[in-house]
Structures are given as structure tokens and as C-alpha cells.
Amino acid sequence: MRAVILAAGKGQRLKNITGEIPKPMIIYEGKPILEHNILLCKKYGIKEIFINTHHLSEQITEYFKDGTDFGVKIFYTFENELLGTSGAVKNISIVYNNFSETDFFVIYGDNISNCNLSLLEEKFKSVDNPSGVIAFHHREDVAQSGVAEFDENNKIINFIEKPGDNYNKSHWVNAGVYYLNKNILNEIPEGFSDFGKDIFPKILSDKNSLYGVFIEKDLIAIDTPELYKKNIQN
């Protein structure tokens, strides 16, 4: 199995910290956040990991090298200009020609979760030709998050990015962990694009299927100084 771990973002809302260190390299419980995600992949038998880089990329490549010390094999891409979450995956598929041969995981490298990756793969295999399966976690305030609505089989019927303060139909928020059909690469254009804003809504509008699974443990995010103070400094 293989996974993409997204690690190129600048972390601009944490610029007092990320001016000197890539956001995925912030230390949590003695390890960089990115290392937690690599070890999560290893735990579930994922041995090929593709990491996109941009901001202070050498700190990532010098720390993890080819992945041997972590029991995996790591491949890198460098983005001169940020390509977005889905644009990064498309670029990886272009740089590494064989990437598109199998279905794959995508993990946002600046979050920490103990997500059971097997649940996503099992759901994927239990339904007919899905475009992908997305992990969700519960959050009360969804105004600035990607949120989904579901039918009785956990099929996604609506995906809304940052729905605003008045939205109250769902509290299930995109956890930044996906298992995707390799054919989704055909839906992603070259250049900049985002899964939540561009690709997932397009898939649903084209009547293709996405499903959700729900993780019980809290996702540890550090998107803002407030979350950094809550989850990292405490």
C-alpha cells in the first residue's frame, strides 16, 4: 500500500513558529508531527510514502531521508509554488509514473490522529466503485471546516467547505485522511486545486460516490495560535 502525506503548507497563521520550522515538523510528544503520521502509515502496513514539500523543505528531507530509519520508503516532490491538497497529489502522479497504478491514502501531515486506516479501506471495498472514503471527526464549531452530510449508508450527499456560523446540519468535519480510488487522478487538473473546495464537490455533482467513516478519538489540529496553545504547549 502507499500513501501521500501532505507537508508543503507554510502554516501562515502560525508564522511566529513556522518562520523557522515547517508546520509538520513541530514537535508533539517528542516527535515531529510528520513522524507521527509516518509511523501511523507503518502501523497499517503502508510502506511507500510520498511527501510533497515546499516551505523549508530541507528540514523534512534531511530528517527523514529515504525513510529507512523509520521502516518505510519515502519519495519526495518539491513545489516551487503551492499546488493545493489535490494539486499536490496530481503532481506526485506525474513525477512518479507508477503512482497511478493503485488506490492510495492521503493524510494531511500537519494533523495528528490515531485514525484506524483499515476502516477506510474496508469501507472502500464494501461498496460499489466509490471515488473514495473520507474520515470524519466530530466538532461543535464547524464554521471554518469542511463538513459533510450523509445518507443512511454513510454515503456523502453534500460536502461544504467552511459553511459559516449559521450552518447546523452536521457536525462531522473532514479529518484530512482519505482512501482514494486511483481513477480520481483523472478528475484532478494539473496546477492548483483543493480536495475540499474543488474535487469532492465536483465528484458529487457528477453523481459519483464518496463515503464517510467516523473516528472516535479527537483529532489534534494546530491550525491557529489558539489550537497550538491548547494542543502543543499544554
Sine and cosine of phi, psi and omega as CSV:
sin_phi,cos_phi,sin_psi,cos_psi,sin_omega,cos_omega
0.00,0.00,0.35,-0.94,-0.01,-1.00
-0.66,-0.75,0.38,-0.93,0.00,-1.00
-0.60,-0.80,0.49,-0.87,0.22,-0.97
-0.98,-0.22,0.78,-0.63,0.16,-0.99
-0.93,-0.37,0.88,-0.47,-0.08,-1.00
-0.99,0.14,0.84,-0.54,-0.14,-0.99
-0.61,-0.79,0.39,0.92,-0.13,-0.99
-0.99,-0.12,-0.23,0.97,-0.13,-0.99
-0.88,0.47,0.46,-0.89,-0.03,-1.00
-1.00,0.10,-0.32,0.95,-0.04,-1.00
0.87,0.49,0.75,0.66,-0.14,-0.99
-0.89,0.45,-0.47,0.88,0.02,-1.00
-0.96,0.28,-0.16,0.99,0.06,-1.00
-0.88,-0.48,0.59,0.81,-0.18,-0.98
-0.88,0.48,-0.41,0.91,0.07,-1.00
-0.92,0.40,-0.38,0.92,0.02,-1.00
-0.98,-0.22,-0.72,0.69,-0.12,-0.99
-0.99,0.14,0.03,1.00,0.15,-0.99
-0.91,0.42,-0.41,0.91,-0.06,-1.00
-0.88,-0.47,-0.14,0.99,-0.04,-1.00
-0.53,-0.85,0.65,-0.76,0.09,-1.00
-0.89,0.46,0.61,-0.79,-0.04,-1.00
-0.80,0.59,-0.68,0.74,0.00,-1.00
-0.93,0.38,-0.17,0.99,0.01,-1.00
-0.99,-0.13,0.06,1.00,0.11,-0.99
-0.88,0.48,0.67,-0.74,-0.09,-1.00
-0.99,0.14,0.75,-0.66,0.11,-0.99
-0.72,-0.69,0.85,-0.53,-0.03,-1.00
0.77,0.64,0.72,0.70,0.14,-0.99
1.00,0.09,-0.04,1.00,-0.02,-1.00
-0.71,-0.70,0.48,-0.88,0.15,-0.99
-0.87,0.50,0.56,-0.83,0.03,-1.00
-0.80,0.60,-0.65,0.76,-0.01,-1.00
-0.88,0.47,-0.59,0.81,0.03,-1.00
-0.91,0.42,-0.63,0.77,0.07,-1.00
-0.84,0.54,-0.66,0.75,-0.02,-1.00
-0.95,0.32,-0.60,0.80,0.07,-1.00
-0.90,0.44,-0.68,0.74,0.01,-1.00
-0.93,0.36,-0.51,0.86,0.11,-0.99
-0.88,0.47,-0.71,0.71,0.04,-1.00
-0.86,0.50,-0.73,0.68,-0.01,-1.00
-0.86,0.51,-0.65,0.76,-0.01,-1.00
-0.83,0.56,-0.56,0.83,-0.04,-1.00
-0.98,-0.22,0.38,0.93,0.15,-0.99
0.98,0.18,0.28,0.96,0.03,-1.00
-1.00,0.00,0.91,-0.42,-0.11,-0.99
-0.95,-0.31,-0.29,0.96,0.04,-1.00
-0.94,-0.34,0.88,-0.47,-0.07,-1.00
-0.82,-0.57,0.76,-0.64,0.01,-1.00
-0.94,-0.35,0.82,-0.57,-0.07,-1.00
-0.86,-0.52,0.81,-0.58,0.11,-0.99
-1.00,-0.02,0.57,-0.82,-0.05,-1.00
-0.72,-0.69,0.34,-0.94,0.08,-1.00
-0.38,-0.93,-0.96,0.27,-0.08,-1.00
-0.96,0.28,0.86,-0.50,0.02,-1.00
0.77,0.64,0.72,0.70,-0.14,-0.99
-0.87,0.49,-0.50,0.86,-0.07,-1.00
-0.90,0.43,-0.46,0.89,0.04,-1.00
-0.91,0.42,-0.55,0.83,0.03,-1.00
-0.97,0.25,-0.77,0.64,-0.07,-1.00
-0.92,0.40,-0.56,0.83,0.00,-1.00
-0.96,0.27,-0.51,0.86,-0.01,-1.00
-0.97,0.24,-0.72,0.69,-0.11,-0.99
-1.00,-0.08,-0.36,0.93,-0.02,-1.00
0.75,0.66,-0.76,-0.65,-0.05,-1.00
-1.00,-0.02,0.10,1.00,0.05,-1.00
1.00,-0.01,-0.11,0.99,-0.08,-1.00
-0.83,0.56,-0.67,0.74,-0.04,-1.00
-0.92,0.39,-0.25,0.97,-0.03,-1.00
-0.93,-0.36,0.10,0.99,0.07,-1.00
0.98,0.22,0.36,0.93,0.02,-1.00
-0.69,-0.72,0.08,-1.00,0.09,-1.00
-0.90,-0.44,0.84,-0.54,-0.09,-1.00
-0.94,-0.35,0.70,-0.71,0.09,-1.00
-0.87,-0.50,0.61,-0.79,-0.08,-1.00
-0.86,-0.50,0.48,-0.88,0.30,-0.95
-0.79,-0.61,0.48,-0.88,0.07,-1.00
-0.89,-0.45,0.76,-0.65,0.00,-1.00
-0.97,-0.26,0.89,-0.45,0.07,-1.00
-0.90,0.44,-0.64,0.77,0.13,-0.99
-0.82,-0.57,0.64,-0.77,-0.04,-1.00
-0.86,0.51,0.68,-0.73,-0.09,-1.00
-0.96,-0.28,-0.02,1.00,-0.05,-1.00
0.99,0.16,0.16,-0.99,-0.11,-0.99
-0.90,0.43,-0.74,0.67,0.00,-1.00
-0.99,0.15,-0.55,0.84,0.06,-1.00
-0.88,0.48,-0.57,0.82,0.05,-1.00
-0.90,0.43,-0.66,0.75,0.01,-1.00
-0.92,0.40,-0.66,0.75,0.05,-1.00
-0.86,0.51,-0.69,0.72,-0.01,-1.00
-0.89,0.45,-0.65,0.76,0.05,-1.00
-0.87,0.49,-0.64,0.77,0.00,-1.00
-0.92,0.39,-0.42,0.91,0.04,-1.00
-0.99,0.15,-0.69,0.72,-0.02,-1.00
-0.92,0.39,-0.65,0.76,-0.01,-1.00
-0.93,-0.38,0.98,-0.19,-0.17,-0.98
-0.87,0.50,-0.54,0.84,-0.06,-1.00
-1.00,0.10,-0.03,1.00,-0.03,-1.00
-0.86,0.51,-0.59,0.81,-0.10,-0.99
-0.98,0.21,0.12,0.99,-0.06,-1.00
-0.99,0.17,-0.35,0.94,-0.06,-1.00
-0.69,-0.73,0.34,-0.94,0.15,-0.99
-0.92,0.40,0.31,-0.95,-0.18,-0.98
-0.42,-0.91,0.37,-0.93,0.13,-0.99
-1.00,-0.01,0.47,-0.88,0.22,-0.98
-0.80,-0.61,0.76,-0.65,0.00,-1.00
-0.76,-0.65,0.76,-0.65,0.06,-1.00
-0.97,0.25,0.88,-0.47,-0.20,-0.98
-0.97,0.22,-0.01,1.00,0.02,-1.00
-0.94,-0.34,0.20,0.98,0.14,-0.99
-0.91,-0.41,0.34,-0.94,0.08,-1.00
-0.81,-0.58,0.78,-0.62,0.10,-0.99
-0.55,-0.84,0.35,-0.94,0.14,-0.99
-0.97,-0.23,0.61,0.79,-0.06,-1.00
-0.84,0.55,0.74,-0.67,0.09,-1.00
-0.98,0.22,0.99,-0.15,-0.08,-1.00
-0.90,0.44,-0.44,0.90,0.01,-1.00
-0.89,0.46,-0.52,0.85,0.00,-1.00
-0.88,0.48,-0.62,0.78,0.00,-1.00
-0.92,0.39,-0.71,0.70,-0.01,-1.00
-0.91,0.41,-0.64,0.77,0.01,-1.00
-0.90,0.43,-0.67,0.74,0.04,-1.00
-0.90,0.44,-0.67,0.75,0.01,-1.00
-0.84,0.55,-0.68,0.73,-0.06,-1.00
-0.98,0.19,-0.26,0.97,-0.07,-1.00
-1.00,0.02,-0.17,0.99,-0.04,-1.00
-0.86,-0.50,0.23,-0.97,-0.13,-0.99
-1.00,0.06,0.95,-0.31,0.16,-0.99
0.74,0.67,0.85,0.53,0.04,-1.00
-0.97,0.24,0.41,-0.91,0.14,-0.99
-0.97,0.24,-0.45,0.89,0.04,-1.00
0.10,-1.00,0.14,-0.99,0.06,-1.00
-0.80,-0.61,0.71,-0.70,-0.06,-1.00
-0.89,-0.46,0.69,-0.73,0.10,-0.99
-1.00,0.06,0.65,-0.76,0.01,-1.00
-0.80,-0.60,0.51,-0.86,0.13,-0.99
-0.78,-0.63,0.39,-0.92,-0.08,-1.00
-0.99,0.13,0.70,-0.71,0.07,-1.00
-0.57,-0.82,0.71,-0.70,-0.01,-1.00
-0.93,0.36,-0.76,0.64,-0.02,-1.00
-1.00,-0.06,0.96,-0.28,-0.06,-1.00
-0.96,-0.29,0.12,0.99,-0.16,-0.99
-0.82,0.57,-0.60,0.80,-0.07,-1.00
-0.93,-0.36,0.42,0.91,-0.06,-1.00
-0.85,-0.52,0.19,-0.98,0.17,-0.99
-1.00,0.03,0.86,-0.51,-0.12,-0.99
-0.81,-0.58,0.51,-0.86,-0.05,-1.00
-0.79,-0.62,0.41,-0.91,0.14,-0.99
-0.89,-0.47,0.53,-0.85,-0.19,-0.98
-0.75,-0.66,0.36,-0.93,0.20,-0.98
-1.00,-0.05,-0.15,-0.99,-0.10,-1.00
-0.93,0.36,-0.27,0.96,0.02,-1.00
-0.98,-0.20,0.24,0.97,-0.03,-1.00
0.92,0.40,0.34,0.94,0.16,-0.99
-0.98,0.21,0.72,-0.70,-0.05,-1.00
-0.97,0.24,0.80,-0.60,0.03,-1.00
-0.96,-0.29,-0.25,0.97,0.04,-1.00
-0.38,-0.93,0.66,-0.75,0.04,-1.00
-0.76,-0.65,0.87,-0.49,-0.08,-1.00
-0.84,-0.54,0.81,-0.58,0.03,-1.00
-1.00,-0.04,0.85,-0.52,0.02,-1.00
0.79,0.62,0.95,0.32,-0.12,-0.99
-0.96,0.28,-0.22,0.98,0.04,-1.00
1.00,-0.10,0.10,-1.00,-0.15,-0.99
-0.95,0.32,-0.41,0.91,-0.10,-1.00
-1.00,0.00,-0.04,1.00,-0.04,-1.00
-0.98,0.18,0.73,-0.68,0.00,-1.00
-0.57,-0.82,0.39,0.92,-0.06,-1.00
-0.99,0.12,-0.42,0.91,-0.03,-1.00
-0.49,-0.87,0.51,-0.86,0.09,-1.00
-0.86,-0.51,0.36,0.93,0.03,-1.00
-0.99,-0.13,0.90,-0.43,-0.16,-0.99
-0.94,-0.33,0.64,-0.77,0.06,-1.00
-0.80,0.60,0.85,-0.52,-0.02,-1.00
-1.00,-0.01,0.00,1.00,0.02,-1.00
0.95,0.30,0.50,0.86,0.08,-1.00
-0.73,-0.68,0.85,-0.52,-0.07,-1.00
-0.76,-0.65,0.48,-0.88,0.28,-0.96
-0.86,-0.52,0.89,-0.46,-0.22,-0.97
-0.87,-0.49,0.61,-0.79,0.13,-0.99
-0.91,0.40,0.71,-0.71,-0.01,-1.00
-0.84,0.55,-0.45,0.89,-0.02,-1.00
-0.94,0.34,-0.22,0.98,0.04,-1.00
-0.90,0.44,-0.39,0.92,0.03,-1.00
-0.86,0.51,-0.47,0.88,0.03,-1.00
-0.94,0.33,-0.33,0.94,-0.02,-1.00
-1.00,0.00,-0.17,0.99,-0.08,-1.00
-0.98,-0.17,0.85,-0.52,0.02,-1.00
-0.97,0.25,0.32,-0.95,0.16,-0.99
-0.94,0.34,0.49,-0.87,-0.04,-1.00
1.00,-0.09,-0.33,-0.94,-0.11,-0.99
-0.97,0.23,0.72,-0.69,0.18,-0.98
-0.30,-0.95,0.35,-0.94,-0.06,-1.00
-0.80,-0.60,0.69,-0.73,0.00,-1.00
-0.86,0.51,-0.77,0.64,-0.10,-1.00
-0.93,0.36,-0.63,0.77,-0.07,-1.00
-1.00,0.07,-0.56,0.83,-0.18,-0.98
-0.92,-0.40,-0.82,0.58,-0.23,-0.97
-0.99,0.17,-0.76,0.65,-0.02,-1.00
-0.89,0.46,-0.72,0.70,0.08,-1.00
-0.86,0.50,-0.60,0.80,0.01,-1.00
-0.91,0.41,-0.68,0.74,0.02,-1.00
-0.85,0.52,-0.71,0.70,-0.01,-1.00
-0.92,0.38,-0.62,0.78,0.01,-1.00
-0.93,0.38,-0.45,0.89,0.06,-1.00
-1.00,0.09,0.11,0.99,0.05,-1.00
0.93,0.36,0.39,0.92,0.15,-0.99
-1.00,0.00,0.27,-0.96,-0.22,-0.98
-0.95,-0.32,0.66,-0.75,0.18,-0.98
-0.79,-0.61,0.57,-0.82,-0.01,-1.00
-0.81,-0.59,0.31,-0.95,0.02,-1.00
-0.87,-0.50,0.51,-0.86,0.26,-0.97
-0.82,-0.57,0.37,-0.93,-0.17,-0.99
-0.85,-0.53,0.81,-0.59,-0.02,-1.00
-0.99,-0.13,0.68,-0.73,-0.10,-1.00
-0.99,0.10,-0.59,0.80,-0.04,-1.00
-0.98,0.20,0.52,-0.85,-0.02,-1.00
-0.90,0.43,0.62,-0.78,0.16,-0.99
-0.99,0.15,0.70,-0.71,0.05,-1.00
-0.99,-0.13,0.94,-0.35,-0.01,-1.00
-0.89,-0.46,0.47,-0.88,0.01,-1.00
-0.73,-0.68,0.66,0.75,-0.11,-0.99
-0.92,0.39,-0.44,0.90,-0.07,-1.00
-0.79,-0.62,0.29,-0.96,0.08,-1.00
-0.84,0.54,-0.55,0.84,0.01,-1.00
-0.91,0.41,-0.70,0.71,0.03,-1.00
-0.93,0.37,-0.57,0.82,0.06,-1.00
-0.89,0.46,-0.72,0.70,-0.01,-1.00
-0.89,0.45,-0.64,0.77,-0.04,-1.00
-0.94,0.34,-0.72,0.70,-0.19,-0.98
-0.99,-0.12,-0.40,0.91,-0.08,-1.00
-0.94,-0.33,-0.73,0.68,-0.09,-1.00
-0.97,0.24,-0.50,0.87,0.00,-1.00
-0.98,0.22,0.00,0.00,0.00,0.00
